[in-house]
Amino acid sequence: MTNKWMWCVFLGMYTGLWAQKTTPELQSLTKKAAEYAAISDQIWDWAEMGYQEVQSSALLAETLRKQGFKITMGVAGIPTAFVAEYGESGPTLGILGEYDALPGLSQQAIPMLASAGGVAGHGCGHHLFGTASVAAAIEVKNFLSRTGTPGKIKFFGCPAEEGGSGKVYMVREGLFNEVDVVLHWHPASTHSASAAASLANKSAKFRFRGISAHAAAAPDQGRSALDAVEAMNMMVNMMREHIPDGSRIHYVITDGGKAPNVVPNFAEVYYYARDKDRQVVMNIFDRIVKAAEGAALGTETQMDYEIIGGTHELLPNLTLQRMVHEKLVQVGGYSYSESEKEFAESIFKTLEKPLPISTAEKIVPFKEVGTPGGSTDVGDVSFAVPTVGMRIATWAPGTPSHSWQAVAAGKTSIAHKGMMVAAKTITLSAIELFEKPKLIEQAKVEFIQRRGKNFTYTPLIGDRTPALDYRN
């Protein structure tokens, strides 16, 4: 083998890879990066919480409408949920987009703790999530139009992921029944398309009603709803010793009374139960309910509860994950500019476990088994249709989600660069599926094997209507 021949082979391989990286769709995404950055920044500014994302959902829907998508607003009984679709026949691919913010995380886009004067902030980067997914949907539409490839693309505008279980209502409504594969992504501090895992989750607000009285002059005539909440919390905290390893229980008292000298006649506590197995979650939740009933009995108060959310764990699909990992490697990470390094280094001073800045340039090696951490309503989607996702670095490496540091980074060029990595990877992945429909069939075979032939979907939220006021 001559050196000249080897050089020709290398040049051919390099030219092929370069051609792949400069498809019309990827070129378009690069040209429109500033436009999509402006959209994500606008949603970051609005910072609308779950089921309140009126402006955010309208902006994303209108962006898609202008590109020729048919828009259906208010799906599944949720005003801020929508479906945008393009195409008539052939395989149908879905792309998920989120856009809700988190309460209590108002933050300026600077590397120090400083409130922006609002009530919420994008501590999970959903402003980037929704925008990148819209960008990908548009370019996939352009690919179908340019090449005449048969197929349909559907964008699902998904509100209230943070505790509101918005996608669960969409799954229950059957909106994913005619979709072959769903793609999604999520902001993070590293680039990874390994098989993800999540915890199933069930949440509820427990409300106690007692009798008001003067706390000093007539305490015997009162029955404290706050006593009931505290009694319930004590019993649940003792129960923690007797639940499986890896299970999680969280709560916050959302209403504990208004004045110390008034025996509270109303109190409320908001609970989450989580585990990697939804059956365990349901068992733990039933025990939490018993603790609430016992607390009401012991304090002579009345108790009722409202299911707020409930999600399945994620069902992995390695057929799809390996393909998306390959596309993420093809797109690659990104490097930091000097100003971005200065921002990150300031953030690092506030983190317990910062990672090297070079992390943003690398793709985490593929792993078949993920470690469950948080919960997501994407889990329910994954039990309805073969689903594949990835995590993309949009924050300073080592930044935890749901933090002020994540909010601060969310309106920087660091976030914008990561967002476009996600958009390009989803675009390439969708094109691969349209060009290789056998891959879709392979994913479906794995999906049935993992889910089980006799599987019946039962939402953990039951038959309740969407909890549209859960953030009020």
CORSULZI-V186372 format. One record per helix or strand of 3 or more residues. SS is the DSSP state (h for helix, s for strand). FROM is the first residue (numbers start at 0). TO is the last residue. If there is no record, write none. Layout:
ss=SS from=FROM to=TO
ss=SS from=FROM to=TO
This chain:
ss=h from=2 to=20
ss=h from=23 to=30
ss=h from=32 to=45
ss=h from=53 to=64
ss=s from=69 to=72
ss=h from=74 to=76
ss=s from=81 to=85
ss=s from=91 to=97
ss=s from=100 to=102
ss=h from=125 to=146
ss=s from=151 to=157
ss=h from=165 to=171
ss=s from=180 to=182
ss=s from=185 to=187
ss=s from=199 to=208
ss=h from=218 to=220
ss=h from=224 to=241
ss=s from=247 to=254
ss=s from=265 to=274
ss=h from=277 to=298
ss=s from=301 to=310
ss=h from=317 to=330
ss=h from=337 to=347
ss=h from=356 to=360
ss=h from=377 to=381
ss=s from=385 to=387
ss=s from=390 to=392
ss=h from=403 to=408
ss=h from=412 to=434
ss=h from=436 to=450
